[in-house]
């Protein structure tokens, strides 16, 4: 049994209209989900497969950290797709530093976040003091590296260049396999 606590303002997204999202997660992940709205606590249970239970817990966490249910359900796509969360608080000296990091990662009109997601073929959400990522292990690792670079003060162009080079390396290695 897994327990996940999510922000109260994300409970509606988890439950969905008339409970539709909750039922979809339950049926696709083969789990039973109980929501305690008062404490924002979600209980997930699957007595047959611990892996499905853990995946469902990650789906609930992803929705709780700002992903749409459709994006969070990508975690069921295959065993390679993972959810990762980067907490920016420990990387920031104070609240102003945290705001600056978030601003650099989001960019003007969300452009930086969108470019990172496009170059790494991931889904990225910046919510509260966290950066949520859905993608393959290697893709998530690239986003982690990019976040570290931004937090360390790297220029946007340098980070984009790094991500473009990595994407090109992946494309070249795929081409060489054939």
JOPEQUI-V483254 format. One record per residue. N is the residue number from 0. PHI is phi in radians with two decimals (999 if undefined). Layout:
{{N PHI} {N PHI}}
This chain:
{{0 999} {1 -1.99} {2 -2.13} {3 -2.27} {4 -1.80} {5 -2.23} {6 -1.04} {7 -1.00} {8 -1.30} {9 -1.83} {10 -1.07} {11 -1.06} {12 -1.15} {13 -1.20} {14 -1.31} {15 1.38} {16 -1.16} {17 1.14} {18 1.46} {19 -1.09} {20 -1.16} {21 -1.04} {22 -1.11} {23 -1.12} {24 -1.10} {25 -1.03} {26 -1.29} {27 -1.30} {28 -1.77} {29 0.98} {30 -2.28} {31 -1.97} {32 -2.11} {33 -2.12} {34 -1.95} {35 -1.74} {36 -1.12} {37 -1.16} {38 -1.80} {39 1.04} {40 -1.80} {41 -2.10} {42 -1.85} {43 -2.14} {44 -2.44} {45 -2.53} {46 -1.40} {47 -1.74} {48 -2.34} {49 -1.08} {50 -1.11} {51 -1.11} {52 -1.11} {53 -1.15} {54 -1.12} {55 -1.08} {56 -1.09} {57 -1.14} {58 -1.09} {59 -1.10} {60 -1.06} {61 -1.08} {62 -1.11} {63 -1.10} {64 -1.70} {65 1.94} {66 -1.30} {67 -1.25} {68 -0.99} {69 -1.04} {70 -1.18} {71 -1.11} {72 -1.21} {73 -1.07} {74 -1.12} {75 -1.55} {76 -0.97} {77 -2.85} {78 -1.25} {79 -1.43} {80 -1.47} {81 -2.24} {82 -1.99} {83 -2.31} {84 -2.30} {85 -1.92} {86 -1.58} {87 -1.42} {88 -1.00} {89 -1.16} {90 -1.57} {91 -2.02} {92 -1.33} {93 -2.75} {94 -1.09} {95 -1.11} {96 -1.10} {97 -1.06} {98 -1.06} {99 -1.13} {100 -1.06} {101 -1.08} {102 -1.08} {103 -1.16} {104 -1.31} {105 -1.38} {106 1.38} {107 -1.18} {108 1.00} {109 1.36} {110 -1.13} {111 -1.10} {112 -1.03} {113 -1.13} {114 -1.16} {115 -1.04} {116 -1.11} {117 -1.16} {118 -1.19} {119 -1.87} {120 0.96} {121 -2.20} {122 -1.89} {123 -2.27} {124 -2.28} {125 -1.94} {126 -2.44} {127 1.07} {128 -1.87} {129 -2.15} {130 -2.03} {131 -1.74} {132 -2.36} {133 -2.15} {134 3.07} {135 -1.33} {136 -0.94} {137 -1.19} {138 -1.17} {139 -1.10} {140 -1.09} {141 -1.11} {142 -1.10} {143 -1.00} {144 -1.09} {145 -1.12} {146 -1.08} {147 -1.02} {148 -1.10} {149 -1.10} {150 -1.10} {151 -1.34} {152 1.69} {153 -1.10} {154 -1.22} {155 -1.02} {156 -1.06} {157 -1.15} {158 -1.19} {159 -1.07} {160 -1.07} {161 -1.02} {162 -1.16} {163 -1.13} {164 -1.09} {165 -1.11} {166 -1.12} {167 -1.12} {168 -1.05} {169 -1.12} {170 -1.09} {171 -1.13} {172 -1.17} {173 -1.15} {174 -1.12} {175 -1.20} {176 -1.24} {177 -1.65}}
